[in-house]
Amino acid sequence: QTIIAQKQYGIITVGYGAGFDNGKLQTISGGAACSFTATDFATLNNQIKPIQQLIINANTNGGNYCKSN
């Protein structure tokens, strides 16, 4: 819990299909900015570029994946 409280982590979550709990995904990732959902393959495929951009941004800003973290 210390890691979470001090925001010393970077987790991006992806929920796929119909059985995911978006609230739990956001809790794991630290917020909506790092949580992605898709109910089908096309939507999942459309999430690739935003996820890549978060990783690129983290590489240049000291490791912060999401603004909400």
CHARMM-style PDB file with segment names, atoms N, HN, CA, C and O in Angstrom:
ATOM      1  N   GLN     1       0.807  -1.196   0.000  1.00  0.00      PROA
ATOM      2  CA  GLN     1       0.000   0.000   0.000  1.00  0.00      PROA
ATOM      3  C   GLN     1       0.849   1.258   0.000  1.00  0.00      PROA
ATOM      4  O   GLN     1       0.390   2.315  -0.433  1.00  0.00      PROA
ATOM      5  N   THR     2       2.072   1.158   0.477  1.00  0.00      PROA
ATOM      6  HN  THR     2       2.444   0.300   0.829  1.00  0.00      PROA
ATOM      7  CA  THR     2       2.954   2.321   0.460  1.00  0.00      PROA
ATOM      8  C   THR     2       3.235   2.758  -0.967  1.00  0.00      PROA
ATOM      9  O   THR     2       3.247   3.952  -1.265  1.00  0.00      PROA
ATOM     10  N   ILE     3       3.460   1.794  -1.849  1.00  0.00      PROA
ATOM     11  HN  ILE     3       3.450   0.824  -1.607  1.00  0.00      PROA
ATOM     12  CA  ILE     3       3.728   2.120  -3.250  1.00  0.00      PROA
ATOM     13  C   ILE     3       2.544   2.863  -3.845  1.00  0.00      PROA
ATOM     14  O   ILE     3       2.725   3.858  -4.546  1.00  0.00      PROA
ATOM     15  N   ILE     4       1.337   2.392  -3.573  1.00  0.00      PROA
ATOM     16  HN  ILE     4       1.190   1.583  -3.003  1.00  0.00      PROA
ATOM     17  CA  ILE     4       0.140   3.051  -4.098  1.00  0.00      PROA
ATOM     18  C   ILE     4      -0.016   4.442  -3.498  1.00  0.00      PROA
ATOM     19  O   ILE     4      -0.271   5.403  -4.225  1.00  0.00      PROA
ATOM     20  N   ALA     5       0.131   4.562  -2.197  1.00  0.00      PROA
ATOM     21  HN  ALA     5       0.338   3.782  -1.606  1.00  0.00      PROA
ATOM     22  CA  ALA     5      -0.046   5.853  -1.529  1.00  0.00      PROA
ATOM     23  C   ALA     5       0.952   6.888  -2.015  1.00  0.00      PROA
ATOM     24  O   ALA     5       0.620   8.067  -2.137  1.00  0.00      PROA
ATOM     25  N   GLN     6       2.177   6.453  -2.294  1.00  0.00      PROA
ATOM     26  HN  GLN     6       2.448   5.495  -2.196  1.00  0.00      PROA
ATOM     27  CA  GLN     6       3.211   7.379  -2.739  1.00  0.00      PROA
ATOM     28  C   GLN     6       3.273   7.504  -4.256  1.00  0.00      PROA
ATOM     29  O   GLN     6       4.118   8.217  -4.799  1.00  0.00      PROA
ATOM     30  N   LYS     7       2.370   6.804  -4.929  1.00  0.00      PROA
ATOM     31  HN  LYS     7       1.684   6.225  -4.488  1.00  0.00      PROA
ATOM     32  CA  LYS     7       2.264   6.863  -6.389  1.00  0.00      PROA
ATOM     33  C   LYS     7       3.592   6.523  -7.061  1.00  0.00      PROA
ATOM     34  O   LYS     7       4.036   7.219  -7.974  1.00  0.00      PROA
ATOM     35  N   GLN     8       4.213   5.450  -6.595  1.00  0.00      PROA
ATOM     36  HN  GLN     8       3.852   4.885  -5.853  1.00  0.00      PROA
ATOM     37  CA  GLN     8       5.490   4.996  -7.140  1.00  0.00      PROA
ATOM     38  C   GLN     8       5.292   3.841  -8.112  1.00  0.00      PROA
ATOM     39  O   GLN     8       6.065   2.882  -8.092  1.00  0.00      PROA
ATOM     40  N   TYR     9       4.318   3.911  -8.925  1.00  0.00      PROA
ATOM     41  HN  TYR     9       3.691   4.690  -8.941  1.00  0.00      PROA
ATOM     42  CA  TYR     9       4.028   2.817  -9.833  1.00  0.00      PROA
ATOM     43  C   TYR     9       3.388   3.361 -11.095  1.00  0.00      PROA
ATOM     44  O   TYR     9       2.910   4.495 -11.118  1.00  0.00      PROA
ATOM     45  N   GLY    10       3.379   2.572 -12.119  1.00  0.00      PROA
ATOM     46  HN  GLY    10       3.767   1.651 -12.101  1.00  0.00      PROA
ATOM     47  CA  GLY    10       2.685   2.919 -13.344  1.00  0.00      PROA
ATOM     48  C   GLY    10       1.997   1.688 -13.886  1.00  0.00      PROA
ATOM     49  O   GLY    10       2.649   0.790 -14.418  1.00  0.00      PROA
ATOM     50  N   ILE    11       0.701   1.640 -13.756  1.00  0.00      PROA
ATOM     51  HN  ILE    11       0.171   2.370 -13.324  1.00  0.00      PROA
ATOM     52  CA  ILE    11      -0.063   0.498 -14.229  1.00  0.00      PROA
ATOM     53  C   ILE    11      -1.149   1.002 -15.166  1.00  0.00      PROA
ATOM     54  O   ILE    11      -1.903   1.919 -14.840  1.00  0.00      PROA
ATOM     55  N   ILE    12      -1.208   0.389 -16.320  1.00  0.00      PROA
ATOM     56  HN  ILE    12      -0.596  -0.356 -16.585  1.00  0.00      PROA
ATOM     57  CA  ILE    12      -2.270   0.661 -17.278  1.00  0.00      PROA
ATOM     58  C   ILE    12      -3.143  -0.589 -17.306  1.00  0.00      PROA
ATOM     59  O   ILE    12      -2.637  -1.694 -17.504  1.00  0.00      PROA
ATOM     60  N   THR    13      -4.442  -0.423 -17.111  1.00  0.00      PROA
ATOM     61  HN  THR    13      -4.852   0.474 -16.950  1.00  0.00      PROA
ATOM     62  CA  THR    13      -5.338  -1.569 -17.124  1.00  0.00      PROA
ATOM     63  C   THR    13      -6.200  -1.560 -18.378  1.00  0.00      PROA
ATOM     64  O   THR    13      -6.548  -0.507 -18.913  1.00  0.00      PROA
ATOM     65  N   VAL    14      -6.534  -2.766 -18.832  1.00  0.00      PROA
ATOM     66  HN  VAL    14      -6.251  -3.621 -18.398  1.00  0.00      PROA
ATOM     67  CA  VAL    14      -7.401  -2.938 -19.992  1.00  0.00      PROA
ATOM     68  C   VAL    14      -8.453  -3.979 -19.643  1.00  0.00      PROA
ATOM     69  O   VAL    14      -8.129  -5.118 -19.304  1.00  0.00      PROA
ATOM     70  N   GLY    15      -9.706  -3.581 -19.729  1.00  0.00      PROA
ATOM     71  HN  GLY    15      -9.969  -2.656 -20.004  1.00  0.00      PROA
ATOM     72  CA  GLY    15     -10.812  -4.510 -19.538  1.00  0.00      PROA
ATOM     73  C   GLY    15     -11.363  -4.888 -20.895  1.00  0.00      PROA
ATOM     74  O   GLY    15     -11.646  -4.019 -21.720  1.00  0.00      PROA
ATOM     75  N   TYR    16     -11.518  -6.183 -21.129  1.00  0.00      PROA
ATOM     76  HN  TYR    16     -11.289  -6.889 -20.459  1.00  0.00      PROA
ATOM     77  CA  TYR    16     -11.997  -6.653 -22.435  1.00  0.00      PROA
ATOM     78  C   TYR    16     -13.187  -7.585 -22.260  1.00  0.00      PROA
ATOM     79  O   TYR    16     -13.189  -8.452 -21.386  1.00  0.00      PROA
ATOM     80  N   GLY    17     -14.186  -7.397 -23.091  1.00  0.00      PROA
ATOM     81  HN  GLY    17     -14.184  -6.693 -23.801  1.00  0.00      PROA
ATOM     82  CA  GLY    17     -15.371  -8.237 -23.040  1.00  0.00      PROA
ATOM     83  C   GLY    17     -16.449  -7.588 -22.200  1.00  0.00      PROA
ATOM     84  O   GLY    17     -16.531  -6.363 -22.110  1.00  0.00      PROA
ATOM     85  N   ALA    18     -17.279  -8.422 -21.582  1.00  0.00      PROA
ATOM     86  HN  ALA    18     -17.212  -9.418 -21.655  1.00  0.00      PROA
ATOM     87  CA  ALA    18     -18.401  -7.893 -20.814  1.00  0.00      PROA
ATOM     88  C   ALA    18     -18.249  -8.105 -19.313  1.00  0.00      PROA
ATOM     89  O   ALA    18     -19.058  -7.593 -18.540  1.00  0.00      PROA
ATOM     90  N   GLY    19     -17.236  -8.844 -18.885  1.00  0.00      PROA
ATOM     91  HN  GLY    19     -16.578  -9.259 -19.514  1.00  0.00      PROA
ATOM     92  CA  GLY    19     -17.159  -9.225 -17.487  1.00  0.00      PROA
ATOM     93  C   GLY    19     -16.199  -8.444 -16.619  1.00  0.00      PROA
ATOM     94  O   GLY    19     -15.839  -8.916 -15.541  1.00  0.00      PROA
ATOM     95  N   PHE    20     -15.774  -7.278 -17.039  1.00  0.00      PROA
ATOM     96  HN  PHE    20     -16.066  -6.895 -17.915  1.00  0.00      PROA
ATOM     97  CA  PHE    20     -14.821  -6.514 -16.235  1.00  0.00      PROA
ATOM     98  C   PHE    20     -15.548  -5.501 -15.359  1.00  0.00      PROA
ATOM     99  O   PHE    20     -16.673  -5.092 -15.649  1.00  0.00      PROA
ATOM    100  N   ASP    21     -14.879  -5.111 -14.290  1.00  0.00      PROA
ATOM    101  HN  ASP    21     -13.966  -5.443 -14.055  1.00  0.00      PROA
ATOM    102  CA  ASP    21     -15.399  -4.099 -13.367  1.00  0.00      PROA
ATOM    103  C   ASP    21     -14.559  -2.843 -13.553  1.00  0.00      PROA
ATOM    104  O   ASP    21     -13.417  -2.781 -13.098  1.00  0.00      PROA
ATOM    105  N   ASN    22     -15.123  -1.849 -14.216  1.00  0.00      PROA
ATOM    106  HN  ASN    22     -16.050  -1.900 -14.585  1.00  0.00      PROA
ATOM    107  CA  ASN    22     -14.377  -0.637 -14.532  1.00  0.00      PROA
ATOM    108  C   ASN    22     -13.866   0.067 -13.280  1.00  0.00      PROA
ATOM    109  O   ASN    22     -12.763   0.612 -13.286  1.00  0.00      PROA
ATOM    110  N   GLY    23     -14.643   0.062 -12.226  1.00  0.00      PROA
ATOM    111  HN  GLY    23     -15.540  -0.381 -12.222  1.00  0.00      PROA
ATOM    112  CA  GLY    23     -14.206   0.681 -10.970  1.00  0.00      PROA
ATOM    113  C   GLY    23     -12.964   0.012 -10.411  1.00  0.00      PROA
ATOM    114  O   GLY    23     -12.053   0.686  -9.930  1.00  0.00      PROA
ATOM    115  N   LYS    24     -12.925  -1.302 -10.473  1.00  0.00      PROA
ATOM    116  HN  LYS    24     -13.665  -1.849 -10.863  1.00  0.00      PROA
ATOM    117  CA  LYS    24     -11.749  -2.031  -9.989  1.00  0.00      PROA
ATOM    118  C   LYS    24     -10.537  -1.771 -10.869  1.00  0.00      PROA
ATOM    119  O   LYS    24      -9.419  -1.640 -10.373  1.00  0.00      PROA
ATOM    120  N   LEU    25     -10.761  -1.696 -12.177  1.00  0.00      PROA
ATOM    121  HN  LEU    25     -11.670  -1.803 -12.580  1.00  0.00      PROA
ATOM    122  CA  LEU    25      -9.653  -1.383 -13.081  1.00  0.00      PROA
ATOM    123  C   LEU    25      -9.060  -0.021 -12.743  1.00  0.00      PROA
ATOM    124  O   LEU    25      -7.840   0.142 -12.713  1.00  0.00      PROA
ATOM    125  N   GLN    26      -9.922   0.948 -12.490  1.00  0.00      PROA
ATOM    126  HN  GLN    26     -10.913   0.815 -12.515  1.00  0.00      PROA
ATOM    127  CA  GLN    26      -9.451   2.290 -12.165  1.00  0.00      PROA
ATOM    128  C   GLN    26      -8.747   2.327 -10.816  1.00  0.00      PROA
ATOM    129  O   GLN    26      -7.804   3.096 -10.633  1.00  0.00      PROA
ATOM    130  N   THR    27      -9.187   1.516  -9.881  1.00  0.00      PROA
ATOM    131  HN  THR    27      -9.953   0.891 -10.030  1.00  0.00      PROA
ATOM    132  CA  THR    27      -8.515   1.433  -8.582  1.00  0.00      PROA
ATOM    133  C   THR    27      -7.111   0.866  -8.745  1.00  0.00      PROA
ATOM    134  O   THR    27      -6.163   1.361  -8.134  1.00  0.00      PROA
ATOM    135  N   ILE    28      -6.977  -0.163  -9.560  1.00  0.00      PROA
ATOM    136  HN  ILE    28      -7.747  -0.565 -10.056  1.00  0.00      PROA
ATOM    137  CA  ILE    28      -5.671  -0.784  -9.790  1.00  0.00      PROA
ATOM    138  C   ILE    28      -4.725   0.180 -10.488  1.00  0.00      PROA
ATOM    139  O   ILE    28      -3.556   0.293 -10.119  1.00  0.00      PROA
ATOM    140  N   SER    29      -5.237   0.875 -11.503  1.00  0.00      PROA
ATOM    141  HN  SER    29      -6.186   0.783 -11.803  1.00  0.00      PROA
ATOM    142  CA  SER    29      -4.366   1.739 -12.303  1.00  0.00      PROA
ATOM    143  C   SER    29      -4.141   3.103 -11.673  1.00  0.00      PROA
ATOM    144  O   SER    29      -3.177   3.788 -12.015  1.00  0.00      PROA
ATOM    145  N   GLY    30      -4.995   3.498 -10.779  1.00  0.00      PROA
ATOM    146  HN  GLY    30      -5.777   2.941 -10.501  1.00  0.00      PROA
ATOM    147  CA  GLY    30      -4.853   4.801 -10.157  1.00  0.00      PROA
ATOM    148  C   GLY    30      -5.738   5.867 -10.756  1.00  0.00      PROA
ATOM    149  O   GLY    30      -5.632   7.032 -10.374  1.00  0.00      PROA
ATOM    150  N   GLY    31      -6.609   5.508 -11.682  1.00  0.00      PROA
ATOM    151  HN  GLY    31      -6.694   4.561 -11.992  1.00  0.00      PROA
ATOM    152  CA  GLY    31      -7.534   6.487 -12.229  1.00  0.00      PROA
ATOM    153  C   GLY    31      -7.996   6.176 -13.633  1.00  0.00      PROA
ATOM    154  O   GLY    31      -7.479   5.276 -14.296  1.00  0.00      PROA
ATOM    155  N   ALA    32      -8.976   6.934 -14.070  1.00  0.00      PROA
ATOM    156  HN  ALA    32      -9.396   7.665 -13.532  1.00  0.00      PROA
ATOM    157  CA  ALA    32      -9.582   6.722 -15.383  1.00  0.00      PROA
ATOM    158  C   ALA    32      -8.607   6.952 -16.529  1.00  0.00      PROA
ATOM    159  O   ALA    32      -8.739   6.332 -17.585  1.00  0.00      PROA
ATOM    160  N   ALA    33      -7.635   7.831 -16.338  1.00  0.00      PROA
ATOM    161  HN  ALA    33      -7.529   8.335 -15.481  1.00  0.00      PROA
ATOM    162  CA  ALA    33      -6.694   8.141 -17.417  1.00  0.00      PROA
ATOM    163  C   ALA    33      -5.825   6.952 -17.800  1.00  0.00      PROA
ATOM    164  O   ALA    33      -5.273   6.916 -18.899  1.00  0.00      PROA
ATOM    165  N   CYS    34      -5.700   5.982 -16.904  1.00  0.00      PROA
ATOM    166  HN  CYS    34      -6.148   6.011 -16.010  1.00  0.00      PROA
ATOM    167  CA  CYS    34      -4.877   4.799 -17.179  1.00  0.00      PROA
ATOM    168  C   CYS    34      -5.707   3.533 -17.308  1.00  0.00      PROA
ATOM    169  O   CYS    34      -5.154   2.434 -17.272  1.00  0.00      PROA
ATOM    170  N   SER    35      -7.005   3.658 -17.457  1.00  0.00      PROA
ATOM    171  HN  SER    35      -7.454   4.550 -17.486  1.00  0.00      PROA
ATOM    172  CA  SER    35      -7.876   2.495 -17.608  1.00  0.00      PROA
ATOM    173  C   SER    35      -8.564   2.547 -18.960  1.00  0.00      PROA
ATOM    174  O   SER    35      -9.130   3.567 -19.355  1.00  0.00      PROA
ATOM    175  N   PHE    36      -8.502   1.445 -19.644  1.00  0.00      PROA
ATOM    176  HN  PHE    36      -8.043   0.616 -19.324  1.00  0.00      PROA
ATOM    177  CA  PHE    36      -9.094   1.344 -20.974  1.00  0.00      PROA
ATOM    178  C   PHE    36     -10.036   0.156 -20.997  1.00  0.00      PROA
ATOM    179  O   PHE    36      -9.788  -0.858 -20.345  1.00  0.00      PROA
ATOM    180  N   THR    37     -11.124   0.286 -21.755  1.00  0.00      PROA
ATOM    181  HN  THR    37     -11.325   1.110 -22.285  1.00  0.00      PROA
ATOM    182  CA  THR    37     -12.079  -0.805 -21.866  1.00  0.00      PROA
ATOM    183  C   THR    37     -12.446  -1.025 -23.320  1.00  0.00      PROA
ATOM    184  O   THR    37     -12.400  -0.110 -24.143  1.00  0.00      PROA
ATOM    185  N   ALA    38     -12.810  -2.261 -23.613  1.00  0.00      PROA
ATOM    186  HN  ALA    38     -12.847  -3.004 -22.945  1.00  0.00      PROA
ATOM    187  CA  ALA    38     -13.235  -2.612 -24.960  1.00  0.00      PROA
ATOM    188  C   ALA    38     -14.173  -3.805 -24.873  1.00  0.00      PROA
ATOM    189  O   ALA    38     -13.904  -4.766 -24.152  1.00  0.00      PROA
ATOM    190  N   THR    39     -15.259  -3.741 -25.601  1.00  0.00      PROA
ATOM    191  HN  THR    39     -15.477  -2.960 -26.187  1.00  0.00      PROA
ATOM    192  CA  THR    39     -16.190  -4.859 -25.622  1.00  0.00      PROA
ATOM    193  C   THR    39     -16.007  -5.737 -26.849  1.00  0.00      PROA
ATOM    194  O   THR    39     -16.595  -6.815 -26.941  1.00  0.00      PROA
ATOM    195  N   ASP    40     -15.189  -5.274 -27.797  1.00  0.00      PROA
ATOM    196  HN  ASP    40     -14.712  -4.398 -27.723  1.00  0.00      PROA
ATOM    197  CA  ASP    40     -14.937  -6.072 -28.994  1.00  0.00      PROA
ATOM    198  C   ASP    40     -13.521  -5.806 -29.504  1.00  0.00      PROA
ATOM    199  O   ASP    40     -12.836  -4.897 -29.036  1.00  0.00      PROA
ATOM    200  N   PHE    41     -13.101  -6.615 -30.469  1.00  0.00      PROA
ATOM    201  HN  PHE    41     -13.657  -7.354 -30.850  1.00  0.00      PROA
ATOM    202  CA  PHE    41     -11.732  -6.530 -30.963  1.00  0.00      PROA
ATOM    203  C   PHE    41     -11.433  -5.180 -31.607  1.00  0.00      PROA
ATOM    204  O   PHE    41     -10.348  -4.631 -31.414  1.00  0.00      PROA
ATOM    205  N   ALA    42     -12.377  -4.642 -32.365  1.00  0.00      PROA
ATOM    206  HN  ALA    42     -13.258  -5.088 -32.521  1.00  0.00      PROA
ATOM    207  CA  ALA    42     -12.141  -3.363 -33.039  1.00  0.00      PROA
ATOM    208  C   ALA    42     -11.884  -2.251 -32.028  1.00  0.00      PROA
ATOM    209  O   ALA    42     -10.976  -1.441 -32.212  1.00  0.00      PROA
ATOM    210  N   THR    43     -12.671  -2.210 -30.971  1.00  0.00      PROA
ATOM    211  HN  THR    43     -13.409  -2.869 -30.821  1.00  0.00      PROA
ATOM    212  CA  THR    43     -12.480  -1.199 -29.931  1.00  0.00      PROA
ATOM    213  C   THR    43     -11.158  -1.415 -29.206  1.00  0.00      PROA
ATOM    214  O   THR    43     -10.445  -0.459 -28.900  1.00  0.00      PROA
ATOM    215  N   LEU    44     -10.836  -2.674 -28.935  1.00  0.00      PROA
ATOM    216  HN  LEU    44     -11.414  -3.450 -29.184  1.00  0.00      PROA
ATOM    217  CA  LEU    44      -9.554  -2.989 -28.302  1.00  0.00      PROA
ATOM    218  C   LEU    44      -8.400  -2.511 -29.172  1.00  0.00      PROA
ATOM    219  O   LEU    44      -7.443  -1.921 -28.670  1.00  0.00      PROA
ATOM    220  N   ASN    45      -8.484  -2.759 -30.451  1.00  0.00      PROA
ATOM    221  HN  ASN    45      -9.260  -3.239 -30.859  1.00  0.00      PROA
ATOM    222  CA  ASN    45      -7.447  -2.327 -31.384  1.00  0.00      PROA
ATOM    223  C   ASN    45      -7.308  -0.806 -31.392  1.00  0.00      PROA
ATOM    224  O   ASN    45      -6.202  -0.289 -31.544  1.00  0.00      PROA
ATOM    225  N   ASN    46      -8.414  -0.088 -31.232  1.00  0.00      PROA
ATOM    226  HN  ASN    46      -9.313  -0.508 -31.109  1.00  0.00      PROA
ATOM    227  CA  ASN    46      -8.375   1.377 -31.207  1.00  0.00      PROA
ATOM    228  C   ASN    46      -7.731   1.930 -29.937  1.00  0.00      PROA
ATOM    229  O   ASN    46      -7.377   3.109 -29.891  1.00  0.00      PROA
ATOM    230  N   GLN    47      -7.575   1.107 -28.919  1.00  0.00      PROA
ATOM    231  HN  GLN    47      -7.862   0.149 -28.956  1.00  0.00      PROA
ATOM    232  CA  GLN    47      -6.953   1.547 -27.667  1.00  0.00      PROA
ATOM    233  C   GLN    47      -5.424   1.497 -27.725  1.00  0.00      PROA
ATOM    234  O   GLN    47      -4.757   2.048 -26.850  1.00  0.00      PROA
ATOM    235  N   ILE    48      -4.870   0.851 -28.732  1.00  0.00      PROA
ATOM    236  HN  ILE    48      -5.412   0.403 -29.443  1.00  0.00      PROA
ATOM    237  CA  ILE    48      -3.414   0.669 -28.804  1.00  0.00      PROA
ATOM    238  C   ILE    48      -2.681   2.003 -28.842  1.00  0.00      PROA
ATOM    239  O   ILE    48      -1.758   2.214 -28.056  1.00  0.00      PROA
ATOM    240  N   LYS    49      -3.064   2.893 -29.725  1.00  0.00      PROA
ATOM    241  HN  LYS    49      -3.814   2.721 -30.363  1.00  0.00      PROA
ATOM    242  CA  LYS    49      -2.343   4.170 -29.851  1.00  0.00      PROA
ATOM    243  C   LYS    49      -2.412   5.022 -28.579  1.00  0.00      PROA
ATOM    244  O   LYS    49      -1.385   5.563 -28.171  1.00  0.00      PROA
ATOM    245  N   PRO    50      -3.576   5.164 -27.936  1.00  0.00      PROA
ATOM    246  CA  PRO    50      -3.587   5.925 -26.675  1.00  0.00      PROA
ATOM    247  C   PRO    50      -2.702   5.304 -25.594  1.00  0.00      PROA
ATOM    248  O   PRO    50      -2.064   6.024 -24.826  1.00  0.00      PROA
ATOM    249  N   ILE    51      -2.661   3.976 -25.532  1.00  0.00      PROA
ATOM    250  HN  ILE    51      -3.179   3.391 -26.156  1.00  0.00      PROA
ATOM    251  CA  ILE    51      -1.800   3.314 -24.551  1.00  0.00      PROA
ATOM    252  C   ILE    51      -0.335   3.548 -24.894  1.00  0.00      PROA
ATOM    253  O   ILE    51       0.473   3.833 -24.010  1.00  0.00      PROA
ATOM    254  N   GLN    52       0.007   3.429 -26.165  1.00  0.00      PROA
ATOM    255  HN  GLN    52      -0.649   3.197 -26.883  1.00  0.00      PROA
ATOM    256  CA  GLN    52       1.382   3.715 -26.589  1.00  0.00      PROA
ATOM    257  C   GLN    52       1.774   5.140 -26.230  1.00  0.00      PROA
ATOM    258  O   GLN    52       2.904   5.387 -25.808  1.00  0.00      PROA
ATOM    259  N   GLN    53       0.850   6.076 -26.394  1.00  0.00      PROA
ATOM    260  HN  GLN    53      -0.068   5.876 -26.737  1.00  0.00      PROA
ATOM    261  CA  GLN    53       1.157   7.474 -26.094  1.00  0.00      PROA
ATOM    262  C   GLN    53       1.426   7.672 -24.607  1.00  0.00      PROA
ATOM    263  O   GLN    53       2.309   8.447 -24.241  1.00  0.00      PROA
ATOM    264  N   LEU    54       0.681   6.989 -23.748  1.00  0.00      PROA
ATOM    265  HN  LEU    54      -0.037   6.359 -24.046  1.00  0.00      PROA
ATOM    266  CA  LEU    54       0.947   7.074 -22.308  1.00  0.00      PROA
ATOM    267  C   LEU    54       2.355   6.592 -21.986  1.00  0.00      PROA
ATOM    268  O   LEU    54       3.050   7.188 -21.163  1.00  0.00      PROA
ATOM    269  N   ILE    55       2.771   5.517 -22.634  1.00  0.00      PROA
ATOM    270  HN  ILE    55       2.206   5.032 -23.303  1.00  0.00      PROA
ATOM    271  CA  ILE    55       4.110   4.970 -22.399  1.00  0.00      PROA
ATOM    272  C   ILE    55       5.173   5.928 -22.910  1.00  0.00      PROA
ATOM    273  O   ILE    55       6.184   6.144 -22.242  1.00  0.00      PROA
ATOM    274  N   ILE    56       4.961   6.499 -24.074  1.00  0.00      PROA
ATOM    275  HN  ILE    56       4.140   6.324 -24.617  1.00  0.00      PROA
ATOM    276  CA  ILE    56       5.905   7.483 -24.622  1.00  0.00      PROA
ATOM    277  C   ILE    56       6.001   8.690 -23.693  1.00  0.00      PROA
ATOM    278  O   ILE    56       7.098   9.169 -23.407  1.00  0.00      PROA
ATOM    279  N   ASN    57       4.857   9.180 -23.223  1.00  0.00      PROA
ATOM    280  HN  ASN    57       3.965   8.791 -23.455  1.00  0.00      PROA
ATOM    281  CA  ASN    57       4.853  10.323 -22.308  1.00  0.00      PROA
ATOM    282  C   ASN    57       5.613  10.003 -21.028  1.00  0.00      PROA
ATOM    283  O   ASN    57       6.367  10.838 -20.529  1.00  0.00      PROA
ATOM    284  N   ALA    58       5.421   8.807 -20.495  1.00  0.00      PROA
ATOM    285  HN  ALA    58       4.808   8.128 -20.900  1.00  0.00      PROA
ATOM    286  CA  ALA    58       6.104   8.410 -19.258  1.00  0.00      PROA
ATOM    287  C   ALA    58       7.607   8.368 -19.454  1.00  0.00      PROA
ATOM    288  O   ALA    58       8.369   8.641 -18.526  1.00  0.00      PROA
ATOM    289  N   ASN    59       8.026   8.030 -20.644  1.00  0.00      PROA
ATOM    290  HN  ASN    59       7.407   7.809 -21.398  1.00  0.00      PROA
ATOM    291  CA  ASN    59       9.455   7.973 -20.935  1.00  0.00      PROA
ATOM    292  C   ASN    59      10.102   9.353 -20.891  1.00  0.00      PROA
ATOM    293  O   ASN    59      11.303   9.473 -20.651  1.00  0.00      PROA
ATOM    294  N   THR    60       9.310  10.384 -21.122  1.00  0.00      PROA
ATOM    295  HN  THR    60       8.334  10.286 -21.317  1.00  0.00      PROA
ATOM    296  CA  THR    60       9.868  11.736 -21.172  1.00  0.00      PROA
ATOM    297  C   THR    60       9.545  12.591 -19.952  1.00  0.00      PROA
ATOM    298  O   THR    60      10.067  13.698 -19.824  1.00  0.00      PROA
ATOM    299  N   ASN    61       8.683  12.091 -19.041  1.00  0.00      PROA
ATOM    300  HN  ASN    61       8.258  11.191 -19.144  1.00  0.00      PROA
ATOM    301  CA  ASN    61       8.284  12.937 -17.914  1.00  0.00      PROA
ATOM    302  C   ASN    61       8.606  12.332 -16.542  1.00  0.00      PROA
ATOM    303  O   ASN    61       7.971  12.673 -15.544  1.00  0.00      PROA
ATOM    304  N   GLY    62       9.565  11.460 -16.502  1.00  0.00      PROA
ATOM    305  HN  GLY    62      10.081  11.183 -17.313  1.00  0.00      PROA
ATOM    306  CA  GLY    62       9.964  10.894 -15.219  1.00  0.00      PROA
ATOM    307  C   GLY    62       9.173   9.677 -14.790  1.00  0.00      PROA
ATOM    308  O   GLY    62       9.214   9.296 -13.620  1.00  0.00      PROA
ATOM    309  N   GLY    63       8.455   9.062 -15.711  1.00  0.00      PROA
ATOM    310  HN  GLY    63       8.422   9.372 -16.661  1.00  0.00      PROA
ATOM    311  CA  GLY    63       7.762   7.824 -15.408  1.00  0.00      PROA
ATOM    312  C   GLY    63       6.302   7.934 -15.040  1.00  0.00      PROA
ATOM    313  O   GLY    63       5.707   6.944 -14.614  1.00  0.00      PROA
ATOM    314  N   ASN    64       5.699   9.110 -15.189  1.00  0.00      PROA
ATOM    315  HN  ASN    64       6.182   9.914 -15.534  1.00  0.00      PROA
ATOM    316  CA  ASN    64       4.273   9.268 -14.877  1.00  0.00      PROA
ATOM    317  C   ASN    64       3.435   8.887 -16.090  1.00  0.00      PROA
ATOM    318  O   ASN    64       3.467   9.553 -17.125  1.00  0.00      PROA
ATOM    319  N   TYR    65       2.684   7.796 -15.938  1.00  0.00      PROA
ATOM    320  HN  TYR    65       2.658   7.255 -15.098  1.00  0.00      PROA
ATOM    321  CA  TYR    65       1.852   7.331 -17.040  1.00  0.00      PROA
ATOM    322  C   TYR    65       0.601   8.172 -17.210  1.00  0.00      PROA
ATOM    323  O   TYR    65       0.151   8.411 -18.331  1.00  0.00      PROA
ATOM    324  N   CYS    66       0.048   8.615 -16.111  1.00  0.00      PROA
ATOM    325  HN  CYS    66       0.413   8.422 -15.201  1.00  0.00      PROA
ATOM    326  CA  CYS    66      -1.248   9.285 -16.179  1.00  0.00      PROA
ATOM    327  C   CYS    66      -1.276  10.533 -15.314  1.00  0.00      PROA
ATOM    328  O   CYS    66      -0.643  10.592 -14.260  1.00  0.00      PROA
ATOM    329  N   LYS    67      -2.012  11.512 -15.769  1.00  0.00      PROA
ATOM    330  HN  LYS    67      -2.527  11.463 -16.625  1.00  0.00      PROA
ATOM    331  CA  LYS    67      -2.129  12.759 -15.016  1.00  0.00      PROA
ATOM    332  C   LYS    67      -2.820  12.554 -13.680  1.00  0.00      PROA
ATOM    333  O   LYS    67      -2.514  13.246 -12.709  1.00  0.00      PROA
ATOM    334  N   SER    68      -3.753  11.605 -13.622  1.00  0.00      PROA
ATOM    335  HN  SER    68      -4.001  11.042 -14.411  1.00  0.00      PROA
ATOM    336  CA  SER    68      -4.475  11.381 -12.368  1.00  0.00      PROA
ATOM    337  C   SER    68      -3.604  10.693 -11.334  1.00  0.00      PROA
ATOM    338  O   SER    68      -3.933  10.713 -10.148  1.00  0.00      PROA
ATOM    339  N   ASN    69      -2.505  10.086 -11.750  1.00  0.00      PROA
ATOM    340  HN  ASN    69      -2.238  10.070 -12.713  1.00  0.00      PROA
ATOM    341  CA  ASN    69      -1.593   9.423 -10.807  1.00  0.00      PROA
ATOM    342  C   ASN    69      -0.738  10.466 -10.228  1.00  0.00      PROA
ATOM    343  OT1 ASN    69       0.122  10.170  -9.399  1.00  0.00      PROA
TER     344      ASN     69
END
